[in-house]
């Protein structure tokens, strides 16, 4: 079974990105700026090799901004919140940055799509399936209890009926 031209293109673009990523990323020097530009170009080449439409590639960064990439990013965040809960302090800035990036590039994708709500629902469902409360100390999704922080996540039983409507 031989490799196709598309396989070779993907392999070359990936190897080029690996070699560029090993270099020092210093935007204060000409060499650093050139390295960043080369990295963006390699990212574009990888997107093209993967079959991403040229209109869905951010020309300045080389990132894939297609609907498929959006769904992948959304699924990743929902899975993260389902597994670990959500903290406005720890997770909030990163989630906001991801949503801002997608909204700037494709606002129609994010319009009416609440990643946090989907993650919250997945988190409550996961805790109910596990039959035990969330054990993340900093999880803000369970702050509706009177038990002091730190003990709340261990003392409370999570059952879908007990999830307050305001939390959804």
Phi and psi in degrees as GROMACS dihedral restraints (atoms count N, CA, C in turn):
[ dihedral_restraints ]
;  ai    aj    ak    al  type     phi  dphi    fc
    3     4     5     6     1   -85.7    20    10
    4     5     6     7     1   160.0    20    10
    6     7     8     9     1   -83.2    20    10
    7     8     9    10     1   142.3    20    10
    9    10    11    12     1   -86.0    20    10
   10    11    12    13     1   168.8    20    10
   12    13    14    15     1   -62.3    20    10
   13    14    15    16     1   -36.9    20    10
   15    16    17    18     1   -63.9    20    10
   16    17    18    19     1   -39.3    20    10
   18    19    20    21     1   -62.6    20    10
   19    20    21    22     1   -42.9    20    10
   21    22    23    24     1   -65.4    20    10
   22    23    24    25     1   -39.7    20    10
   24    25    26    27     1   -63.2    20    10
   25    26    27    28     1   -44.6    20    10
   27    28    29    30     1   -61.5    20    10
   28    29    30    31     1   -43.2    20    10
   30    31    32    33     1   -63.9    20    10
   31    32    33    34     1   -44.8    20    10
   33    34    35    36     1   -63.9    20    10
   34    35    36    37     1   -44.7    20    10
   36    37    38    39     1   -64.1    20    10
   37    38    39    40     1   -40.8    20    10
   39    40    41    42     1   -64.9    20    10
   40    41    42    43     1   -46.6    20    10
   42    43    44    45     1   -62.8    20    10
   43    44    45    46     1   -37.8    20    10
   45    46    47    48     1   -63.8    20    10
   46    47    48    49     1   -41.6    20    10
   48    49    50    51     1   -64.3    20    10
   49    50    51    52     1   -41.1    20    10
   51    52    53    54     1   -59.8    20    10
   52    53    54    55     1   -44.8    20    10
   54    55    56    57     1   -67.1    20    10
   55    56    57    58     1   -36.7    20    10
   57    58    59    60     1   -71.0    20    10
   58    59    60    61     1   -35.9    20    10
   60    61    62    63     1   -67.1    20    10
   61    62    63    64     1   -25.5    20    10
   63    64    65    66     1   -73.1    20    10
   64    65    66    67     1   -19.7    20    10
   66    67    68    69     1   -75.7    20    10
   67    68    69    70     1   166.7    20    10
   69    70    71    72     1   -78.8    20    10
   70    71    72    73     1   127.8    20    10
   72    73    74    75     1   -93.5    20    10
   73    74    75    76     1    91.1    20    10
   75    76    77    78     1  -125.4    20    10
   76    77    78    79     1   105.6    20    10
   78    79    80    81     1   -81.3    20    10
   79    80    81    82     1     4.6    20    10
   81    82    83    84     1   -86.8    20    10
   82    83    84    85     1    -9.2    20    10
   84    85    86    87     1  -119.4    20    10
   85    86    87    88     1   159.5    20    10
   87    88    89    90     1   -62.0    20    10
   88    89    90    91     1   -42.3    20    10
   90    91    92    93     1   -61.6    20    10
   91    92    93    94     1   -37.9    20    10
   93    94    95    96     1   -67.3    20    10
   94    95    96    97     1   -40.3    20    10
   96    97    98    99     1   -66.9    20    10
   97    98    99   100     1   -41.6    20    10
   99   100   101   102     1   -63.2    20    10
  100   101   102   103     1   -38.8    20    10
  102   103   104   105     1   -63.6    20    10
  103   104   105   106     1   -41.9    20    10
  105   106   107   108     1   -63.3    20    10
  106   107   108   109     1   -41.6    20    10
  108   109   110   111     1   -63.7    20    10
  109   110   111   112     1   -42.5    20    10
  111   112   113   114     1   -62.2    20    10
  112   113   114   115     1   -38.8    20    10
  114   115   116   117     1   -64.2    20    10
  115   116   117   118     1   -43.6    20    10
  117   118   119   120     1   -63.1    20    10
  118   119   120   121     1   -41.8    20    10
  120   121   122   123     1   -64.0    20    10
  121   122   123   124     1   -40.2    20    10
  123   124   125   126     1   -65.7    20    10
  124   125   126   127     1   -37.1    20    10
  126   127   128   129     1   -64.8    20    10
  127   128   129   130     1   -40.2    20    10
  129   130   131   132     1   -63.0    20    10
  130   131   132   133     1   -44.9    20    10
  132   133   134   135     1   -61.0    20    10
  133   134   135   136     1   -38.7    20    10
  135   136   137   138     1   -65.9    20    10
  136   137   138   139     1   -41.4    20    10
  138   139   140   141     1   -62.1    20    10
  139   140   141   142     1   -44.1    20    10
  141   142   143   144     1   -62.8    20    10
  142   143   144   145     1   -43.5    20    10
  144   145   146   147     1   -63.7    20    10
  145   146   147   148     1   -29.8    20    10
  147   148   149   150     1   -82.3    20    10
  148   149   150   151     1    -3.9    20    10
  150   151   152   153     1    89.5    20    10
  151   152   153   154     1    16.8    20    10
  153   154   155   156     1   -73.7    20    10
  154   155   156   157     1   134.7    20    10
  156   157   158   159     1   -61.3    20    10
  157   158   159   160     1   139.1    20    10
  159   160   161   162     1   -58.8    20    10
  160   161   162   163     1   -31.7    20    10
  162   163   164   165     1   -68.6    20    10
  163   164   165   166     1   -18.1    20    10
  165   166   167   168     1   -97.5    20    10
  166   167   168   169     1     8.4    20    10
  168   169   170   171     1  -106.0    20    10
  169   170   171   172     1   126.4    20    10
  171   172   173   174     1   -68.5    20    10
  172   173   174   175     1   116.8    20    10
  174   175   176   177     1   -68.2    20    10
  175   176   177   178     1   -23.7    20    10
  177   178   179   180     1   -85.7    20    10
  178   179   180   181     1   -32.6    20    10
  180   181   182   183     1  -110.7    20    10
  181   182   183   184     1   -20.2    20    10
  183   184   185   186     1    82.5    20    10
  184   185   186   187     1     7.5    20    10
  186   187   188   189     1   -76.5    20    10
  187   188   189   190     1   146.2    20    10
  189   190   191   192     1   -75.8    20    10
  190   191   192   193     1   118.4    20    10
  192   193   194   195     1  -115.7    20    10
  193   194   195   196     1    28.3    20    10
  195   196   197   198     1   -76.2    20    10
  196   197   198   199     1   169.1    20    10
  198   199   200   201     1   -61.4    20    10
  199   200   201   202     1   -37.8    20    10
  201   202   203   204     1   -62.0    20    10
  202   203   204   205     1   -42.9    20    10
  204   205   206   207     1   -66.4    20    10
  205   206   207   208     1   -37.7    20    10
  207   208   209   210     1   -61.7    20    10
  208   209   210   211     1   -48.3    20    10
  210   211   212   213     1   -62.6    20    10
  211   212   213   214     1   -37.3    20    10
  213   214   215   216     1   -64.7    20    10
  214   215   216   217     1   -44.3    20    10
  216   217   218   219     1   -64.4    20    10
  217   218   219   220     1   -43.7    20    10
  219   220   221   222     1   -62.2    20    10
  220   221   222   223     1   -46.9    20    10
  222   223   224   225     1   -60.3    20    10
  223   224   225   226     1   -39.6    20    10
  225   226   227   228     1   -61.5    20    10
  226   227   228   229     1   -44.3    20    10
  228   229   230   231     1   -67.7    20    10
  229   230   231   232     1   -42.4    20    10
  231   232   233   234     1   -62.4    20    10
  232   233   234   235     1   -43.2    20    10
  234   235   236   237     1   -62.7    20    10
  235   236   237   238     1   -40.7    20    10
  237   238   239   240     1   -61.4    20    10
  238   239   240   241     1   -46.5    20    10
  240   241   242   243     1   -67.1    20    10
  241   242   243   244     1   -38.2    20    10
  243   244   245   246     1   -60.7    20    10
  244   245   246   247     1   -42.1    20    10
  246   247   248   249     1   -76.3    20    10
  247   248   249   250     1   -43.5    20    10
  249   250   251   252     1  -115.9    20    10
  250   251   252   253     1    -0.7    20    10
  252   253   254   255     1    79.0    20    10
  253   254   255   256     1  -166.5    20    10
  255   256   257   258     1  -141.4    20    10
  256   257   258   259     1   134.0    20    10
  258   259   260   261     1  -123.8    20    10
  259   260   261   262     1   124.3    20    10
  261   262   263   264     1   -59.7    20    10
  262   263   264   265     1   -33.9    20    10
  264   265   266   267     1   -73.3    20    10
  265   266   267   268     1   -48.5    20    10
  267   268   269   270     1   -85.7    20    10
  268   269   270   271     1   -46.0    20    10
  270   271   272   273     1   -93.3    20    10
  271   272   273   274     1   -28.9    20    10
  273   274   275   276     1   -52.8    20    10
  274   275   276   277     1   -52.0    20    10
  276   277   278   279     1   -62.0    20    10
  277   278   279   280     1   -36.6    20    10
  279   280   281   282     1   -71.7    20    10
  280   281   282   283     1   -41.1    20    10
  282   283   284   285     1   -64.8    20    10
  283   284   285   286     1   -42.8    20    10
  285   286   287   288     1   -61.8    20    10
  286   287   288   289     1   -40.9    20    10
  288   289   290   291     1   -64.1    20    10
  289   290   291   292     1   -42.6    20    10
  291   292   293   294     1   -63.3    20    10
  292   293   294   295     1   -46.0    20    10
  294   295   296   297     1   -65.7    20    10
  295   296   297   298     1   -39.5    20    10
  297   298   299   300     1   -62.7    20    10
  298   299   300   301     1   -40.3    20    10
  300   301   302   303     1   -62.8    20    10
  301   302   303   304     1   -46.7    20    10
  303   304   305   306     1   -67.7    20    10
  304   305   306   307     1   -38.0    20    10
  306   307   308   309     1   -65.8    20    10
  307   308   309   310     1   -38.2    20    10
  309   310   311   312     1   -66.0    20    10
  310   311   312   313     1   -37.9    20    10
  312   313   314   315     1   -86.5    20    10
  313   314   315   316     1   -47.0    20    10
  315   316   317   318     1  -136.9    20    10
  316   317   318   319     1    79.6    20    10
  318   319   320   321     1   -61.5    20    10
  319   320   321   322     1   -25.3    20    10
  321   322   323   324     1   -67.8    20    10
  322   323   324   325     1   -23.6    20    10
  324   325   326   327     1   -71.6    20    10
  325   326   327   328     1   -41.4    20    10
  327   328   329   330     1   -89.3    20    10
  328   329   330   331     1   -12.3    20    10
  330   331   332   333     1   -60.9    20    10
  331   332   333   334     1   113.0    20    10
  333   334   335   336     1    78.7    20    10
  334   335   336   337     1     5.2    20    10
  336   337   338   339     1  -102.4    20    10
  337   338   339   340     1   109.6    20    10
  339   340   341   342     1  -100.9    20    10
  340   341   342   343     1    99.3    20    10
  342   343   344   345     1   -64.8    20    10
  343   344   345   346     1   -39.1    20    10
  345   346   347   348     1   -65.9    20    10
  346   347   348   349     1   -41.3    20    10
  348   349   350   351     1   -62.6    20    10
  349   350   351   352     1   -44.2    20    10
  351   352   353   354     1   -63.2    20    10
  352   353   354   355     1   -40.9    20    10
  354   355   356   357     1   -66.0    20    10
  355   356   357   358     1   -40.3    20    10
  357   358   359   360     1   -61.1    20    10
  358   359   360   361     1   -46.6    20    10
  360   361   362   363     1   -62.9    20    10
  361   362   363   364     1   -41.4    20    10
  363   364   365   366     1   -65.6    20    10
  364   365   366   367     1   -36.7    20    10
  366   367   368   369     1   -65.9    20    10
  367   368   369   370     1   -46.6    20    10
  369   370   371   372     1   -62.2    20    10
  370   371   372   373     1   -40.9    20    10
  372   373   374   375     1   -65.0    20    10
  373   374   375   376     1   -40.5    20    10
  375   376   377   378     1   -64.7    20    10
  376   377   378   379     1   -43.3    20    10
  378   379   380   381     1   -65.7    20    10
  379   380   381   382     1   -37.2    20    10
  381   382   383   384     1   -65.7    20    10
  382   383   384   385     1   -41.2    20    10
  384   385   386   387     1   -63.9    20    10
  385   386   387   388     1   -38.5    20    10
  387   388   389   390     1   -72.7    20    10
  388   389   390   391     1   -23.3    20    10
  390   391   392   393     1    73.2    20    10
  391   392   393   394     1    24.0    20    10
  393   394   395   396     1  -146.6    20    10
  394   395   396   397     1   158.9    20    10
  396   397   398   399     1   -74.1    20    10
  397   398   399   400     1   163.4    20    10
  399   400   401   402     1   -65.2    20    10
  400   401   402   403     1   136.9    20    10
  402   403   404   405     1  -110.3    20    10
  403   404   405   406     1    17.0    20    10
  405   406   407   408     1   -83.9    20    10
  406   407   408   409     1   120.8    20    10
  408   409   410   411     1   -57.7    20    10
  409   410   411   412     1   -38.9    20    10
  411   412   413   414     1   -98.5    20    10
  412   413   414   415     1    15.6    20    10
  414   415   416   417     1   -72.2    20    10
  415   416   417   418     1   119.1    20    10
  417   418   419   420     1   -81.8    20    10
  418   419   420   421     1    -7.8    20    10
  420   421   422   423     1   -75.2    20    10
  421   422   423   424     1   -10.8    20    10
  423   424   425   426     1  -121.2    20    10
  424   425   426   427     1    28.9    20    10
  426   427   428   429     1   -83.6    20    10
  427   428   429   430     1     9.4    20    10
  429   430   431   432     1   -89.1    20    10
  430   431   432   433     1    14.6    20    10
  432   433   434   435     1  -104.7    20    10
  433   434   435   436     1   157.1    20    10
  435   436   437   438     1   -89.1    20    10
  436   437   438   439     1    -6.2    20    10
  438   439   440   441     1   -71.9    20    10
  439   440   441   442     1   138.0    20    10
  441   442   443   444     1   -56.0    20    10
  442   443   444   445     1   146.4    20    10
  444   445   446   447     1   -55.8    20    10
  445   446   447   448     1   139.8    20    10
  447   448   449   450     1   101.1    20    10
  448   449   450   451     1   -37.7    20    10
  450   451   452   453     1   -97.0    20    10
  451   452   453   454     1   -21.6    20    10
  453   454   455   456     1   -60.4    20    10
  454   455   456   457     1   -44.5    20    10
  456   457   458   459     1   -70.2    20    10
  457   458   459   460     1   -21.5    20    10
  459   460   461   462     1   -95.4    20    10
  460   461   462   463     1   -22.3    20    10
  462   463   464   465     1   -91.7    20    10
  463   464   465   466     1   -22.2    20    10
  465   466   467   468     1   -95.9    20    10
  466   467   468   469     1   135.4    20    10
  468   469   470   471     1   -88.0    20    10
  469   470   471   472     1   132.6    20    10
  471   472   473   474     1   -99.3    20    10
  472   473   474   475     1   114.6    20    10
  474   475   476   477     1  -128.6    20    10
  475   476   477   478     1   140.4    20    10
  477   478   479   480     1   -51.6    20    10
  478   479   480   481     1   -35.5    20    10
  480   481   482   483     1   -67.5    20    10
  481   482   483   484     1   -24.6    20    10
  483   484   485   486     1   -86.2    20    10
  484   485   486   487     1    -7.4    20    10
  486   487   488   489     1   -73.8    20    10
  487   488   489   490     1   122.4    20    10
  489   490   491   492     1   -64.9    20    10
  490   491   492   493     1   143.2    20    10
  492   493   494   495     1   -60.3    20    10
  493   494   495   496     1   -34.3    20    10
  495   496   497   498     1   -65.9    20    10
  496   497   498   499     1   -25.0    20    10
  498   499   500   501     1   -74.5    20    10
  499   500   501   502     1   -20.1    20    10
